[in-house]
Amino acid sequence: MSRFLPRRPTRRDESGMTTSEYAVGTIGACTVGGVLVQIAQSEWFNNMIQSVFDKIPTLGFL
Protein backbone atom coordinates (compact mmCIF):
# COMPACT_ATOMS: atom_id res chain seq x y z
CA MET A 1 0.00 0.00 0.00
CA SER A 2 1.34 3.40 -0.97
CA ARG A 3 1.63 6.24 1.50
CA PHE A 4 0.90 8.77 -1.21
CA LEU A 5 -2.56 9.60 -2.41
CA PRO A 6 -3.31 8.93 -6.04
CA ARG A 7 -2.67 11.91 -8.21
CA ARG A 8 -5.77 13.69 -9.41
CA PRO A 9 -5.88 14.94 -12.96
CA THR A 10 -5.12 18.62 -12.99
CA ARG A 11 -7.24 21.13 -14.82
CA ARG A 12 -5.75 23.01 -17.68
CA ASP A 13 -4.32 26.35 -16.72
CA GLU A 14 -6.58 29.06 -18.15
CA SER A 15 -4.90 32.08 -16.62
CA GLY A 16 -4.15 33.55 -20.06
CA MET A 17 -7.80 33.46 -21.06
CA THR A 18 -8.67 36.50 -18.99
CA THR A 19 -5.90 38.49 -20.63
CA SER A 20 -7.08 37.59 -24.12
CA GLU A 21 -10.68 38.36 -23.18
CA TYR A 22 -9.63 41.80 -21.97
CA ALA A 23 -7.69 42.33 -25.20
CA VAL A 24 -10.69 41.42 -27.35
CA GLY A 25 -12.95 43.61 -25.24
CA THR A 26 -10.53 46.53 -25.48
CA ILE A 27 -10.28 46.19 -29.26
CA GLY A 28 -14.06 46.05 -29.50
CA ALA A 29 -14.49 49.14 -27.33
CA CYS A 30 -11.90 51.06 -29.36
CA THR A 31 -13.64 50.05 -32.58
CA VAL A 32 -17.01 51.26 -31.31
CA GLY A 33 -15.39 54.48 -30.09
CA GLY A 34 -13.75 55.04 -33.48
CA VAL A 35 -17.04 54.53 -35.28
CA LEU A 36 -18.77 57.00 -32.94
CA VAL A 37 -16.03 59.57 -33.55
CA GLN A 38 -16.43 59.18 -37.31
CA ILE A 39 -20.20 59.58 -37.03
CA ALA A 40 -19.86 62.62 -34.75
CA GLN A 41 -17.52 64.29 -37.26
CA SER A 42 -19.86 63.77 -40.20
CA GLU A 43 -21.75 66.71 -41.68
CA TRP A 44 -25.25 65.19 -41.36
CA PHE A 45 -24.71 64.53 -37.64
CA ASN A 46 -23.55 68.09 -37.06
CA ASN A 47 -26.58 69.40 -38.97
CA MET A 48 -28.89 67.23 -36.88
CA ILE A 49 -27.36 68.43 -33.60
CA GLN A 50 -27.49 72.03 -34.78
CA SER A 51 -31.18 71.71 -35.65
CA VAL A 52 -31.91 70.24 -32.20
CA PHE A 53 -30.17 73.16 -30.49
CA ASP A 54 -31.96 75.63 -32.77
CA LYS A 55 -35.35 74.22 -31.72
CA ILE A 56 -34.69 74.35 -27.96
CA PRO A 57 -35.70 78.04 -27.54
CA THR A 58 -39.02 77.40 -29.30
CA LEU A 59 -40.09 74.65 -26.90
CA GLY A 60 -41.36 77.15 -24.34
CA PHE A 61 -40.10 75.60 -21.12
CA LEU A 62 -39.64 78.99 -19.48
N, C-alpha and C positions, 0 to 999 in steps of 0.2 A: 504494500500500500504506500502511495506516495504522500509525502508531507505537504506537497504543493497542490493548490487548487487547480483544477483544469482551467486552461486559458480560455477566456471568452473571446469571441470574435469582436474585434474593435470596429467601431463605425468609421466611415471615411471622414477624414478631416475636411470640413467645409468652411474653414475660416476665411478663405479667399472669396467665397460667394458674396459676402456682405460688401466687400470692396468693389466687386464687379457690379453689383446691384446699385451701389451709390454712383458708380461711373456712368452706368446707363441712365439712371435718373437725372444726373447732372447734365448729360448730353441732351436728354429730352427737354429739360427745363430751359437750357440755353437755346435750343431750337425754337421752342414756343416763344421765348423772349425775343429772338431775332425776327420771327414772323410778326409779332406784335409791333416791333419797332418799324418794320417795313410798312405795315399797314398805317401806323400813326404818321408816317412821313409822306403818305400818298396825298395827292391833291383832293380826291373825293372825300377822304376822311376829314381833312382840314376844312373843307367847305361845309360838311355836315356839322362839325363842332361849331363852326362860326355861325351857322344858321340857328343852332340851338341857343347859343349865347345871345344872338340878336332877338330871339323871341322871348327871352326871360323878362324884359321890362314890360311886355304886353300882357303878361299873365295876370297882373293885378293882385299880387299877394299883399301889397301894402295898404 
